[in-house]
Amino acid sequence: MYLEQKFSDASLYLVIDNTNKQSDGIYRVTSKTNKTVIDFIWPDMQWKSLDDIQYYNESAKGWSGELLGGNSPKTGLYNKENIDFIEKLLEVPIKKGWISEEYYIWGKLVKAVTYESNNGEKASKIFSDFHTGCLGFMLFPLTLLLNTALRSGLVGEKKIVVVGPIEEQSITNKTYSG
């Protein structure tokens, strides 16, 4: 099986297979080096298809988003094209790491933007997550203004969390404010 081979290094990964539990359906891989979690969500019973892949880390509020389920047309069978696509997605948490740019107002998280890391520098954007709930959606024009004010530093506080790659055991997760 692809995932068992991919994450067979017991010095790097802890694997919990809950795919046989109807209420869970997640094949979870946790890094032993930086605590990054990679979830493979709802594979079918024969492991021929997969609904989604997500990764996150307890030290960062930014996460990958729904890499297959919501943001990608690649759901479907485990064929060569899809395996190549999954390999490309997994390069970020395993080989590159990522950066979570987090914006706070009065100590409350408002927005988190996730970027690929290029040796600790921001590379391409992966996902933006607004934490304003329904109010942010209903007041969309104000949300745009708030977003501009946050990015320019006029309001709030910005925090940057650099999550190192799983395979780089010498890189630890770092947090910067400002």
N, C-alpha and C positions, 0 to 999 in steps of 0.2 A: 504494500500500500504506500502511496506517495507520501502521506504525512508521517507515517511511522519511520520511513527512511530519512525524510528531511530533518526530523527532530530526534534522531536516534542518539545524539551525543548527550549522555546523562550528566556530564560535567557542565553543560550549558543550559539544559532544559529539564523542566518538570512537566510531564504530560498527564492531564486528567481527561479521560475519555468518558463523557457523559452522554454520548450520542444515543445510547440505548435507553435513556430515561426520557419519557414522553414530555415531562415538564421542563426539561433542560435542553437537550439536543445540541450541546456544544462540545466540541473537541478543543480543549483549552491547553495552550502551551505557555508556560511561565518561564521567563529567563531567570537563571540563577545568578547572572552577572549584574543585571540592572533592574530587575523586577518588572520588565516589560511583559505584558500579557497579550498574546495573540489568540483571538477566538475564531474558530471555524464553525459557522453557525448553520445548523440544520442540514447536514448532509443526508441524502436519502439512505435507506436501509442497505442498499448495495454499494454505497459510496461511488455512485456514478454521477451525482450532481451535488452542488453545494449552493446554499442560499446567499451566504455572505461571509466576508472576512473583515474583522476589525482589530485594531491594536491600540493599546493605551498603556499608561504608566501612572502609578499612584502619585508620583512627584509632579505631574503636569495635568492641567485642566484640558489642554488641547488633546485631541485624539484623531484617529484616522478618518472617522466618518464611516459610512457604509460603502466599502470599497467595491463590493459586488452588487449588493441588494439595491441600493438607491442611486449610486453614482456611476454605474458601469453597465454596459450591455453584455458583459462576459459571463453572466450566470448560465448554467447549463452543464453539459456533460464534461467529464474529465477527458478531454481530448488534448492533442498536442498544443493547439492554439491556446486553450484555457490554462493548461499547466504553465506555458511560457508566460502568460499574463500574470498568473499567481506568483511565479518566481520573481517577476519584475516588481510586483507589489511588496513582496517580502524583503526585497533589497533594502528598503528604508529601515524597518526595525532591526534587521539582522546585520547589515553591512554599513549603512550610512548614519543611522540615527535621525532624530528630528528635533525641531525647535517649536516650542509652544509659546506664542506671544499672547499674553493674557492682559486684559484691561479690566480695572476695578474702579468702581465709584463708591465711596464711603465704605470701603472694605468688602463690597459685594462684587462678585464676578459678573461682568456684563458681556464680555466677548472673549473668545479664545480662537486664535488663528494658528493652524499647524502648517509648518513648512518642512520640506526635506532639508537635511543638514548636509552641508558640503564642508567638512572639516570644521564644524562649529559655526559656520556662516549660513545665513538663510539662502536656500535655493528655491525651487519651485513650490508654489502653494499646494497643499494637499486638501485642506478643509477649513471652513470658517463656521464657528458655532456661536450663535447669539444666545445669551442666557436672559433674554427679556420676556420670554413667554408670549402669551396671547396679546399682552399689552403692546409689546414691540411690534407685533404684526398689525394691530388695529391702528397704531399711531405711526405707520410706516414713514411718512415724511420726517417726523421727529427722530425716528431711528436713524435715518440717513444723516441728519444733522449731528446727532450724538456720535455716530460712527466717525464722521469727519473730525469732530472736536477731540475724540479719544486719540485718533491716529496722529493728530497734530500736537498733542500734549496740552491742549487748552483746558481739559478737564480730566480728572481721574489719575490713576497711577498705572504704569505699565510694568509688567513683570515678564521676564524672559526665562524660560526653563529649557536647557539644552539636555536632551535625553540621548546619551551615547548609544552607539550600536551594540547589539548583544555580543557580537564576536570580538569587540575591542574591550577586553577585560580591564585595560588600564584606564579607560575613559569612564568617569563617573558622572552622574546627572548633576548639572550645575544650575543655580538660580541666580538671576541678576534683576535688580530693581532699577527703575529710572526711565 
